[in-house]
Amino acid sequence: PLSAALLPDSYRAALGARLRQALRYPPSARERDEEGDAILAFRVARDGSIRGAQILRSSGVAALDQEALALLARIAPAPALPETWPAAEAAFVVPVRFRLR
């Protein structure tokens, strides 16, 4: 798959907005004042299906990592790739930030 960095800004902004809206803070992590950043990798197929989700770098907190992966399930399907996109999939690597403030 081609890097999502080559997608139009409008597509990346729309996907980013969906991710931010669907993000939930795990109650167990909130209770323990746990914060962290997970690096998430996944692919979006032409039809918007999400494939190959994995944590590239852990936040160091299992509940936060689990939420980062669950986030993708909540937004699926992602917006369909633009008709002009030349590949069957686009590859994304995104930080998922968990901050209590």
C-alpha positions as CSV (number, residue, x, y, z in Angstrom):
1,P,0.0,0.0,0.0
2,L,1.0,3.6,-0.6
3,S,1.7,5.9,2.3
4,A,-1.3,7.9,3.4
5,A,0.9,11.0,3.4
6,L,0.2,11.1,-0.4
7,L,-3.6,11.4,0.2
8,P,-5.4,14.7,-0.1
9,D,-5.3,16.9,3.0
10,S,-9.1,16.8,3.1
11,Y,-9.1,13.0,3.4
12,R,-6.5,12.9,6.1
13,A,-8.3,15.7,8.0
14,A,-11.7,13.8,7.8
15,L,-10.1,10.6,9.1
16,G,-8.3,12.4,11.8
17,A,-11.6,14.1,12.9
18,R,-13.3,10.7,13.1
19,L,-10.5,9.3,15.2
20,R,-10.6,12.2,17.6
21,Q,-14.4,12.0,18.0
22,A,-14.4,8.3,18.7
23,L,-11.5,8.3,21.2
24,R,-12.5,7.2,24.7
25,Y,-10.4,7.4,27.8
26,P,-10.4,4.0,29.6
27,P,-12.0,4.5,33.0
28,S,-9.3,2.3,34.7
29,A,-6.5,4.5,33.2
30,R,-8.4,7.7,34.2
31,E,-8.7,6.4,37.8
32,R,-5.0,5.7,38.0
33,D,-4.1,9.0,36.3
34,E,-2.4,7.1,33.5
35,E,-1.4,8.9,30.3
36,G,0.6,7.9,27.2
37,D,1.0,7.9,23.5
38,A,0.5,4.8,21.4
39,I,1.7,4.6,17.8
40,L,-0.9,2.8,15.7
41,A,-0.4,1.4,12.2
42,F,-3.2,0.3,9.9
43,R,-4.3,0.2,6.3
44,V,-7.5,1.5,4.8
45,A,-8.8,-0.3,1.7
46,R,-10.5,1.4,-1.2
47,D,-13.9,0.6,0.3
48,G,-13.0,2.0,3.7
49,S,-12.4,-1.3,5.5
50,I,-9.6,-1.2,8.0
51,R,-7.0,-3.9,7.9
52,G,-3.8,-4.9,9.7
53,A,-4.2,-2.8,12.8
54,Q,-1.3,-3.0,15.2
55,I,0.5,-1.1,17.9
56,L,3.9,-0.1,16.6
57,R,4.9,1.5,19.9
58,S,3.1,0.9,23.2
59,S,1.9,3.7,25.4
60,G,3.2,1.7,28.3
61,V,-0.3,1.2,29.6
62,A,-2.2,-1.9,28.4
63,A,-5.6,-0.2,28.8
64,L,-4.5,2.7,26.6
65,D,-3.1,0.4,23.9
66,Q,-6.3,-1.7,23.9
67,E,-8.4,1.5,23.5
68,A,-6.2,2.6,20.6
69,L,-7.0,-0.6,18.7
70,A,-10.7,-0.4,19.7
71,L,-10.8,3.1,18.3
72,L,-10.3,1.7,14.8
73,A,-13.2,-0.8,15.2
74,R,-15.5,2.1,16.3
75,I,-14.7,4.2,13.2
76,A,-14.9,1.3,10.7
77,P,-15.5,1.6,7.9
78,A,-13.3,4.6,7.4
79,P,-14.1,7.0,4.6
80,A,-13.6,5.3,1.2
81,L,-10.4,6.2,-0.5
82,P,-10.6,8.8,-3.3
83,E,-11.4,7.4,-6.7
84,T,-8.1,8.9,-7.9
85,W,-6.1,6.9,-5.4
86,P,-3.8,4.6,-7.5
87,A,-3.5,1.7,-5.0
88,A,-5.9,-0.8,-3.4
89,E,-4.9,0.5,0.1
90,A,-3.4,3.4,2.0
91,A,-1.0,2.8,4.9
92,F,-1.3,5.0,8.0
93,V,0.9,5.4,11.0
94,V,-0.7,7.7,13.6
95,P,-0.1,8.7,17.2
96,V,-3.0,8.2,19.6
97,R,-2.5,10.6,22.5
98,F,-4.1,10.0,25.9
99,R,-4.0,13.1,28.1
100,L,-6.1,13.8,31.2
101,R,-5.8,17.6,31.1
